[in-house]
Amino acid sequence: IKSPMFIETHRLAEFNPRGTDVPVVLDLMIHDIDIILSVVNSPVRNINASGVSVISETPDIANARIEFENGCVANLNASRVSEKKAREIRVFQDSGYLSLDFMNQKGHFIQKKEMALDRSEVPVQKGEPLALEIAAFLECVREAKTPKTDGSFGKSALEVALSITKKIEMSW
């Protein structure tokens, strides 16, 4: 990913009462916000959002549109009342687009070649995400390494998530 122009995410889950004390933005969408902020590398210019409560007292479905200063637009969808589970992202740029399926741990890159599109598989490190996260954390502690993501970056993702949540609450 060099200069993303449009990003689309879908993070869907079947209903589970766990986590319903917080909006779906803080439960599920926060992960995609984190990823998007890491690849766009531009300040947020504007956020629009909508969401509804279906079962719980907080939003169970949410859509957010984040516009960045560099012109990139990200459209995020999260639901915890879906009939199927999905964890997908597509990142479009001038040279083509990257499509990742986090749940099935597969990805491909569609590259523009003159007036045609060329598809190639993306190598993906497979494993249980939480186990990989814990292993990386322990490695940083043992070897005094700097983590890939620090506290200030996490704070930025949380600020965007809270802004989305506030926009949803204002529309109720």
Residue frames as a rotation matrix with the C-alpha (Angstrom) as fourth column:
ILE 1
0.592 0.806 0.000 0.00
0.806 -0.592 0.000 0.00
0.000 0.000 -1.000 0.00
LYS 2
-0.520 -0.831 0.196 1.60
0.841 -0.539 -0.054 3.25
0.151 0.137 0.979 -1.14
SER 3
-0.963 0.258 -0.082 -1.09
-0.236 -0.949 -0.210 5.91
-0.132 -0.183 0.974 -1.44
PRO 4
-0.599 0.790 0.130 -4.60
0.775 0.612 -0.154 4.63
-0.201 0.008 -0.979 -0.72
MET 5
-0.904 0.360 0.232 -7.46
-0.203 -0.837 0.508 6.58
0.377 0.412 0.829 -2.26
PHE 6
0.125 0.974 0.190 -10.46
-0.864 0.013 0.503 4.57
0.487 -0.227 0.843 -1.00
ILE 7
-0.925 -0.368 -0.097 -10.77
-0.256 0.789 -0.559 1.96
0.283 -0.492 -0.823 1.74
GLU 8
0.137 0.990 -0.025 -13.75
-0.761 0.121 0.637 -0.24
0.634 -0.069 0.770 2.51
THR 9
-0.901 -0.430 0.058 -14.11
-0.358 0.662 -0.659 -2.46
0.245 -0.614 -0.750 5.58
HIS 10
0.283 0.946 -0.161 -16.69
-0.582 0.303 0.754 -4.97
0.762 -0.120 0.636 6.75
ARG 11
-0.890 -0.456 -0.014 -16.49
-0.244 0.500 -0.831 -6.37
0.386 -0.736 -0.556 10.27
LEU 12
0.070 0.998 0.000 -19.61
-0.781 0.055 0.622 -8.42
0.620 -0.044 0.783 10.95
ALA 13
-0.948 -0.318 0.023 -20.46
-0.256 0.716 -0.649 -10.81
0.190 -0.621 -0.760 13.77
GLU 14
-0.124 0.897 -0.424 -23.38
0.355 0.439 0.826 -12.93
0.927 -0.048 -0.373 14.84
PHE 15
0.368 0.331 0.869 -25.04
-0.556 -0.670 0.491 -11.63
0.745 -0.664 -0.063 17.97
ASN 16
-0.100 -0.400 -0.911 -23.31
0.712 0.611 -0.347 -12.38
0.695 -0.683 0.224 21.26
PRO 17
0.843 0.539 0.000 -24.32
0.391 -0.613 0.687 -10.52
0.370 -0.578 -0.727 24.42
ARG 18
0.204 -0.855 -0.477 -20.63
0.845 -0.092 0.527 -10.10
-0.494 -0.511 0.703 25.30
GLY 19
-0.744 -0.656 0.129 -19.56
0.641 -0.645 0.417 -6.54
-0.191 0.393 0.900 24.61
THR 20
-0.070 0.796 0.602 -23.03
0.785 -0.328 0.525 -5.04
0.615 0.509 -0.602 24.28
ASP 21
0.459 0.185 -0.869 -22.27
0.781 -0.550 0.296 -2.62
-0.423 -0.815 -0.396 27.11
VAL 22
-0.352 -0.573 -0.740 -20.30
-0.012 -0.788 0.616 -0.57
-0.936 0.226 0.270 24.55
PRO 23
0.561 0.549 -0.620 -21.24
-0.594 -0.254 -0.763 0.58
-0.577 0.796 0.184 21.05
VAL 24
0.825 -0.200 0.529 -20.24
0.442 0.812 -0.382 -1.69
-0.353 0.548 0.758 18.14
VAL 25
0.776 -0.582 0.241 -17.75
-0.213 -0.603 -0.769 1.03
0.593 0.546 -0.592 17.14
LEU 26
0.174 -0.725 0.666 -15.72
-0.980 -0.192 0.047 0.40
0.094 -0.661 -0.745 20.31
ASP 27
0.449 0.081 0.890 -16.30
-0.388 0.915 0.113 -3.36
-0.805 -0.396 0.442 20.21
LEU 28
0.463 -0.166 0.871 -15.56
0.641 0.741 -0.199 -4.20
-0.612 0.650 0.450 16.54
MET 29
0.897 -0.008 0.441 -14.94
0.371 -0.529 -0.763 -1.14
0.240 0.848 -0.472 14.34
ILE 30
0.784 -0.620 -0.033 -12.00
-0.440 -0.592 0.675 0.07
-0.438 -0.515 -0.737 16.46
HIS 31
0.171 -0.740 0.651 -9.80
0.335 0.665 0.668 -2.63
-0.927 0.103 0.362 14.88
ASP 32
0.312 0.001 0.950 -10.45
0.950 -0.004 -0.312 -1.34
0.004 1.000 -0.002 11.35
ILE 33
0.992 -0.008 0.127 -9.93
-0.014 -0.999 0.051 2.27
0.126 -0.053 -0.991 12.46
ASP 34
0.504 -0.854 0.129 -6.53
-0.210 0.024 0.977 1.24
-0.837 -0.520 -0.168 13.79
ILE 35
0.006 -0.476 0.879 -5.58
0.758 0.575 0.307 -0.44
-0.652 0.665 0.364 10.49
ILE 36
0.615 0.323 0.719 -6.82
0.754 -0.508 -0.417 2.47
0.231 0.799 -0.556 8.38
LEU 37
0.955 -0.287 -0.077 -4.94
-0.234 -0.887 0.397 5.08
-0.183 -0.361 -0.914 10.39
SER 38
0.251 -0.924 0.290 -1.75
0.012 0.302 0.953 3.05
-0.968 -0.235 0.087 9.97
VAL 39
-0.159 -0.326 0.932 -1.99
0.873 0.393 0.287 2.89
-0.460 0.859 0.222 6.16
VAL 40
0.700 0.498 0.512 -3.39
0.692 -0.648 -0.317 6.32
0.174 0.576 -0.799 5.29
ASN 41
-0.225 -0.877 -0.424 -0.80
0.940 -0.310 0.142 8.43
-0.256 -0.366 0.895 7.12
SER 42
-0.652 0.120 0.748 -2.78
0.244 -0.901 0.357 11.68
0.717 0.416 0.559 6.86
PRO 43
-0.941 0.339 -0.006 -4.80
-0.119 -0.347 -0.930 13.73
-0.317 -0.875 0.366 9.34
VAL 44
-0.366 0.906 0.213 -8.57
0.919 0.388 -0.072 13.14
-0.148 0.169 -0.974 9.49
ARG 45
-0.954 0.079 0.290 -10.50
0.031 -0.934 0.356 15.99
0.299 0.349 0.888 7.86
ASN 46
-0.304 0.929 0.210 -14.10
-0.935 -0.333 0.121 14.92
0.182 -0.159 0.970 8.42
ILE 47
-0.995 0.096 0.019 -16.16
0.088 0.966 -0.243 12.09
-0.042 -0.240 -0.970 9.90
ASN 48
-0.200 0.979 -0.032 -19.77
-0.929 -0.179 0.323 11.16
0.311 0.095 0.946 9.13
ALA 49
-0.978 -0.151 -0.143 -21.45
-0.097 0.939 -0.330 8.27
0.184 -0.309 -0.933 10.88
SER 50
0.005 0.984 0.179 -24.74
-0.923 -0.065 0.380 6.56
0.385 -0.167 0.907 11.48
GLY 51
-0.882 -0.265 -0.389 -25.80
-0.109 0.919 -0.378 3.58
0.458 -0.291 -0.840 13.53
VAL 52
0.114 0.968 0.224 -28.73
-0.733 -0.071 0.677 1.89
0.671 -0.241 0.701 15.18
SER 53
-0.715 -0.161 0.680 -29.48
-0.629 0.572 -0.526 -0.22
-0.304 -0.804 -0.511 18.18
VAL 54
-0.274 0.609 -0.744 -31.22
-0.566 0.523 0.637 -3.46
0.778 0.596 0.201 17.25
ILE 55
0.276 0.310 -0.910 -30.93
0.427 0.808 0.405 -5.64
0.861 -0.501 0.091 20.35
SER 56
-0.255 -0.480 -0.839 -28.81
0.963 -0.044 -0.267 -3.87
0.092 -0.876 0.473 22.93
GLU 57
0.683 0.509 -0.524 -29.06
0.608 -0.793 0.023 -0.37
-0.404 -0.334 -0.852 24.35
THR 58
-0.034 -0.734 -0.679 -25.99
-0.258 -0.650 0.715 0.78
-0.966 0.199 -0.167 22.42
PRO 59
0.387 0.199 -0.900 -25.52
-0.902 -0.122 -0.414 0.85
-0.192 0.972 0.133 18.61
ASP 60
0.327 -0.177 0.929 -25.29
-0.022 0.981 0.194 -2.69
-0.945 -0.083 0.316 17.21
ILE 61
0.320 -0.203 0.925 -24.76
0.939 0.194 -0.282 -1.61
-0.122 0.960 0.253 13.59
ALA 62
0.457 -0.211 -0.864 -22.62
0.054 -0.963 0.263 1.31
-0.888 -0.167 -0.428 12.47
ASN 63
0.448 -0.381 0.809 -21.31
0.881 0.031 -0.473 2.89
0.155 0.924 0.349 9.31
ALA 64
0.477 -0.363 -0.800 -18.64
0.192 -0.846 0.498 5.57
-0.858 -0.391 -0.334 9.28
ARG 65
0.677 -0.341 0.653 -17.12
0.649 -0.143 -0.747 7.60
0.348 0.929 0.124 6.48
ILE 66
0.450 -0.641 -0.622 -13.74
0.390 -0.486 0.782 9.08
-0.804 -0.594 0.031 7.29
GLU 67
0.860 -0.222 0.460 -12.29
0.357 -0.384 -0.852 11.70
0.366 0.896 -0.251 4.95
PHE 68
0.305 -0.857 -0.415 -8.58
0.799 -0.007 0.601 12.45
-0.518 -0.515 0.683 5.20
GLU 69
0.392 -0.234 -0.890 -6.65
-0.192 -0.967 0.170 15.62
-0.900 0.104 -0.423 4.34
ASN 70
-0.652 -0.749 -0.115 -4.83
-0.301 0.117 0.947 13.82
-0.696 0.652 -0.301 1.51
GLY 71
-0.328 0.627 -0.707 -8.16
-0.941 -0.147 0.305 12.99
0.088 0.765 0.638 -0.21
CYS 72
-0.866 0.011 -0.500 -8.43
-0.011 0.999 0.043 9.35
0.500 0.043 -0.865 0.87
VAL 73
-0.056 0.905 0.422 -11.89
-0.951 -0.177 0.254 8.21
0.304 -0.387 0.871 1.97
ALA 74
-0.958 -0.193 -0.212 -12.57
-0.113 0.934 -0.338 5.21
0.264 -0.300 -0.917 4.21
ASN 75
0.016 0.998 0.067 -16.00
-0.833 -0.023 0.553 3.61
0.553 -0.065 0.831 4.50
LEU 76
-0.918 -0.396 0.013 -16.28
-0.310 0.697 -0.647 1.36
0.247 -0.598 -0.763 7.56
ASN 77
0.171 0.977 -0.128 -19.13
-0.666 0.210 0.716 -1.04
0.726 -0.037 0.686 8.36
ALA 78
-0.918 -0.397 -0.010 -19.55
-0.255 0.608 -0.752 -2.94
0.304 -0.687 -0.659 11.62
SER 79
0.159 0.985 0.062 -22.40
-0.780 0.086 0.619 -5.10
0.605 -0.147 0.783 12.86
ARG 80
-0.886 -0.358 0.296 -22.82
-0.464 0.687 -0.560 -7.49
-0.003 -0.633 -0.774 15.75
VAL 81
-0.080 0.903 0.422 -26.27
-0.357 0.370 -0.858 -8.63
-0.931 -0.219 0.293 14.56
SER 82
-0.182 -0.083 -0.980 -25.28
-0.983 0.042 0.179 -10.22
0.027 0.996 -0.089 11.27
GLU 83
0.854 0.499 0.147 -26.22
-0.493 0.866 -0.081 -13.72
-0.168 -0.003 0.986 10.11
LYS 84
0.738 -0.673 -0.060 -22.61
0.574 0.671 -0.470 -14.38
0.356 0.312 0.881 9.15
LYS 85
0.588 -0.651 -0.479 -19.18
0.251 -0.416 0.874 -13.45
-0.769 -0.635 -0.081 10.42
ALA 86
0.647 -0.430 0.630 -16.84
0.664 -0.087 -0.742 -11.39
0.374 0.898 0.230 8.19
ARG 87
0.506 -0.609 -0.611 -13.57
0.198 -0.607 0.769 -9.49
-0.839 -0.510 -0.187 8.63
GLU 88
0.243 -0.331 0.912 -12.63
0.964 0.190 -0.188 -7.87
-0.111 0.924 0.365 5.31
ILE 89
0.296 -0.198 -0.934 -10.81
0.001 -0.978 0.208 -4.84
-0.955 -0.062 -0.289 4.00
ARG 90
0.379 -0.241 0.894 -10.20
0.925 0.128 -0.357 -3.56
-0.028 0.962 0.271 0.48
VAL 91
0.190 -0.454 -0.871 -7.70
0.188 -0.854 0.486 -0.79
-0.964 -0.256 -0.076 -0.15
PHE 92
0.661 0.130 0.739 -7.84
0.745 0.006 -0.667 0.94
-0.091 0.991 -0.093 -3.54
GLN 93
0.122 -0.648 -0.752 -5.00
0.009 -0.757 0.654 2.98
-0.992 -0.087 -0.086 -4.99
ASP 94
0.336 0.020 -0.942 -3.88
-0.825 -0.477 -0.304 4.12
-0.455 0.879 -0.144 -8.43
SER 95
-0.566 -0.709 -0.422 -1.90
-0.824 0.509 0.250 0.93
0.037 0.489 -0.871 -9.11
GLY 96
-0.416 0.475 -0.775 -4.72
-0.025 0.846 0.532 -1.46
0.909 0.240 -0.340 -8.17
TYR 97
0.261 0.515 0.817 -6.26
-0.844 -0.289 0.452 -2.76
0.469 -0.807 0.359 -4.98
LEU 98
-0.846 -0.507 -0.167 -5.50
-0.293 0.703 -0.649 -5.00
0.446 -0.500 -0.742 -2.04
SER 99
0.317 0.947 0.053 -8.20
-0.674 0.185 0.715 -7.30
0.667 -0.263 0.697 -0.68
LEU 100
-0.811 -0.583 -0.056 -7.69
-0.343 0.550 -0.761 -9.04
0.474 -0.598 -0.646 2.67
ASP 101
0.454 0.862 -0.226 -9.95
-0.302 0.387 0.871 -11.50
0.839 -0.327 0.436 4.43
PHE 102
-0.320 -0.637 0.701 -8.71
-0.852 -0.130 -0.507 -11.48
0.414 -0.760 -0.501 8.03
MET 103
0.353 0.560 0.749 -11.05
-0.842 0.539 -0.006 -14.23
-0.408 -0.629 0.662 9.16
ASN 104
0.980 0.044 0.192 -9.98
0.045 0.898 -0.437 -16.76
-0.192 0.437 0.879 6.51
GLN 105
0.303 -0.940 -0.160 -6.42
-0.136 -0.209 0.968 -15.39
-0.943 -0.271 -0.191 6.49
LYS 106
0.004 -0.244 0.970 -6.28
0.938 0.337 0.081 -14.89
-0.347 0.909 0.230 2.73
GLY 107
0.324 0.124 -0.938 -5.53
-0.053 -0.987 -0.149 -11.95
-0.945 0.098 -0.313 0.51
HIS 108
0.089 -0.342 0.935 -4.88
0.963 0.269 0.007 -10.91
-0.254 0.900 0.354 -3.04
PHE 109
-0.244 -0.238 -0.940 -3.67
-0.003 -0.969 0.246 -7.88
-0.970 0.063 0.236 -4.92
ILE 110
0.513 0.424 0.746 -5.29
0.790 0.108 -0.604 -6.81
-0.337 0.899 -0.280 -8.15
GLN 111
-0.251 -0.737 -0.628 -2.69
0.261 -0.676 0.690 -4.81
-0.932 0.009 0.362 -10.06
LYS 112
0.794 0.492 -0.358 -3.36
-0.137 -0.428 -0.893 -2.57
-0.592 0.758 -0.272 -13.03
LYS 113
-0.365 -0.854 0.371 -1.32
0.327 0.256 0.910 -3.67
-0.872 0.453 0.186 -16.07
GLU 114
-0.999 0.034 0.022 -2.06
0.002 -0.490 0.872 -1.27
0.040 0.871 0.489 -18.92
MET 115
-0.368 0.930 -0.005 -5.73
-0.860 -0.338 0.383 -1.98
0.355 0.145 0.924 -19.75
ALA 116
0.199 0.389 -0.899 -5.95
-0.007 0.918 0.396 -5.25
0.980 -0.072 0.186 -17.80
LEU 117
0.443 -0.024 0.896 -5.97
-0.885 -0.173 0.432 -6.42
0.145 -0.985 -0.098 -14.20
ASP 118
-0.120 -0.592 -0.797 -3.50
-0.219 0.799 -0.561 -8.97
0.968 0.108 -0.225 -12.84
ARG 119
0.759 0.467 0.454 -4.37
-0.554 0.096 0.827 -10.93
0.343 -0.879 0.331 -9.70
SER 120
-0.238 -0.826 -0.511 -1.72
-0.120 0.547 -0.828 -12.26
0.964 -0.136 -0.230 -7.34
GLU 121
0.639 0.426 -0.641 -2.00
0.507 0.394 0.767 -13.88
0.579 -0.815 0.036 -3.94
VAL 122
0.253 -0.515 0.819 -0.68
-0.655 -0.714 -0.247 -12.00
0.712 -0.474 -0.518 -0.92
PRO 123
-0.335 -0.392 -0.857 1.39
0.362 0.786 -0.501 -14.03
0.870 -0.478 -0.121 1.53
VAL 124
0.377 0.561 0.737 -0.36
-0.567 -0.489 0.663 -13.91
0.733 -0.668 0.133 4.90
GLN 125
-0.807 -0.586 0.070 1.14
-0.374 0.417 -0.829 -14.87
0.456 -0.695 -0.556 8.27
LYS 126
0.151 0.918 -0.366 -1.39
-0.187 0.390 0.902 -17.38
0.971 -0.068 0.231 9.52
GLY 127
-0.775 -0.318 -0.547 -2.21
0.431 0.368 -0.824 -17.92
0.463 -0.874 -0.148 13.13
GLU 128
0.277 0.870 -0.408 -4.67
0.925 -0.125 0.360 -17.05
0.262 -0.477 -0.839 15.85
PRO 129
0.228 -0.216 0.949 -4.58
0.247 -0.931 -0.271 -13.21
0.942 0.296 -0.159 16.03
LEU 130
0.846 0.110 0.522 -4.74
-0.433 -0.430 0.792 -12.89
0.312 -0.896 -0.316 19.81
ALA 131
0.795 -0.601 0.081 -1.99
0.453 0.678 0.578 -15.49
-0.403 -0.423 0.812 20.28
LEU 132
0.173 -0.737 0.654 0.21
0.874 -0.191 -0.447 -13.65
0.455 0.648 0.610 17.74
GLU 133
0.466 0.072 0.882 -0.45
-0.123 -0.982 0.145 -10.35
0.876 -0.176 -0.449 19.54
ILE 134
0.959 -0.094 0.268 0.50
-0.260 0.093 0.961 -11.80
-0.115 -0.991 0.065 22.93
ALA 135
0.566 -0.794 0.222 3.64
0.791 0.599 0.128 -13.44
-0.234 0.103 0.967 21.48
ALA 136
0.155 -0.486 0.860 4.71
0.577 -0.662 -0.479 -10.11
0.802 0.570 0.178 19.94
PHE 137
0.721 0.168 0.672 4.09
-0.380 -0.716 0.586 -8.34
0.579 -0.678 -0.453 23.26
LEU 138
0.918 -0.377 0.122 6.16
0.099 0.515 0.851 -10.88
-0.384 -0.770 0.510 25.19
GLU 139
0.348 -0.815 0.463 8.98
0.923 0.210 -0.323 -10.61
0.166 0.539 0.825 22.62
CYS 140
0.317 -0.176 0.932 9.04
0.102 -0.971 -0.218 -6.81
0.943 0.164 -0.290 23.06
VAL 141
0.876 0.042 0.480 9.23
-0.458 -0.238 0.857 -7.20
0.150 -0.970 -0.189 26.84
ARG 142
0.804 -0.569 0.173 11.91
0.421 0.750 0.510 -9.91
-0.420 -0.338 0.843 26.81
GLU 143
0.052 -0.829 0.557 14.10
0.999 0.050 -0.018 -8.21
-0.013 0.557 0.831 24.18
ALA 144
-0.110 -0.015 -0.994 13.32
0.406 -0.914 -0.031 -4.55
-0.907 -0.406 0.106 25.06
LYS 145
-0.743 -0.059 0.667 12.00
0.669 -0.122 0.733 -4.02
0.039 0.991 0.130 21.51
THR 146
-0.746 0.550 -0.375 9.73
-0.460 -0.833 -0.306 -1.19
-0.481 -0.056 0.875 20.46
PRO 147
-0.216 0.735 0.643 6.25
0.461 0.657 -0.597 -2.50
-0.861 0.167 -0.481 19.57
LYS 148
-0.652 0.047 0.756 4.89
0.745 -0.144 0.652 -1.96
0.139 0.989 0.059 16.06
THR 149
0.133 0.767 0.628 2.06
0.298 -0.635 0.713 0.06
0.945 0.092 -0.313 17.59
ASP 150
-0.840 -0.479 -0.255 2.59
0.394 -0.216 -0.893 2.33
0.373 -0.851 0.371 20.56
GLY 151
-0.393 0.702 -0.595 0.22
0.804 -0.052 -0.593 3.91
-0.447 -0.711 -0.543 23.06
SER 152
-0.515 0.190 -0.836 -0.06
-0.233 -0.969 -0.077 7.22
-0.825 0.155 0.544 21.18
PHE 153
-0.887 0.215 -0.408 -1.15
-0.378 0.168 0.910 5.39
0.264 0.962 -0.068 18.03
GLY 154
-0.623 0.680 -0.387 -3.77
0.724 0.688 0.043 3.47
0.296 -0.253 -0.921 20.00
LYS 155
-0.431 0.421 -0.798 -4.95
0.448 -0.667 -0.595 6.77
-0.783 -0.614 0.099 21.49
SER 156
-0.782 0.108 -0.614 -5.44
-0.521 -0.653 0.549 8.18
-0.341 0.750 0.567 17.97
ALA 157
-0.789 0.510 -0.344 -7.61
0.095 0.654 0.750 5.22
0.608 0.559 -0.564 16.98
LEU 158
-0.452 0.625 -0.637 -9.64
0.885 0.223 -0.409 5.58
-0.113 -0.748 -0.654 20.18
GLU 159
-0.611 0.198 -0.767 -10.16
-0.003 -0.969 -0.248 9.32
-0.792 -0.150 0.592 19.53
VAL 160
-0.816 0.327 -0.477 -11.54
-0.538 -0.126 0.833 8.56
0.212 0.936 0.279 16.05
ALA 161
-0.650 0.583 -0.487 -13.75
0.502 0.811 0.302 5.78
0.571 -0.048 -0.820 17.44
LEU 162
-0.461 0.471 -0.752 -15.13
0.720 -0.297 -0.628 8.11
-0.519 -0.830 -0.202 20.13
SER 163
-0.738 0.184 -0.650 -15.79
-0.408 -0.888 0.212 10.79
-0.538 0.422 0.730 17.50
ILE 164
-0.774 0.478 -0.416 -17.73
-0.192 0.448 0.873 8.26
0.604 0.755 -0.255 15.40
THR 165
-0.542 0.563 -0.625 -19.68
0.813 0.539 -0.220 7.17
0.213 -0.627 -0.749 18.49
LYS 166
-0.590 0.282 -0.757 -20.54
0.282 -0.807 -0.520 10.79
-0.757 -0.520 0.396 19.30
LYS 167
-0.821 0.284 -0.496 -21.76
-0.570 -0.463 0.678 11.43
-0.037 0.839 0.542 15.72
ILE 168
-0.651 0.604 -0.459 -24.03
0.282 0.754 0.593 8.37
0.705 0.257 -0.661 15.99
GLU 169
-0.486 0.453 -0.747 -25.40
0.847 0.033 -0.531 9.50
-0.216 -0.891 -0.399 19.35
MET 170
-0.743 0.174 -0.646 -26.14
-0.141 -0.985 -0.103 12.97
-0.654 0.015 0.756 17.95
SER 171
-0.797 0.441 -0.412 -28.26
-0.465 -0.014 0.885 11.41
0.384 0.898 0.217 15.18
TRP 172
-0.707 0.546 -0.449 -30.54
0.637 0.768 -0.070 9.56
0.307 -0.336 -0.891 17.64
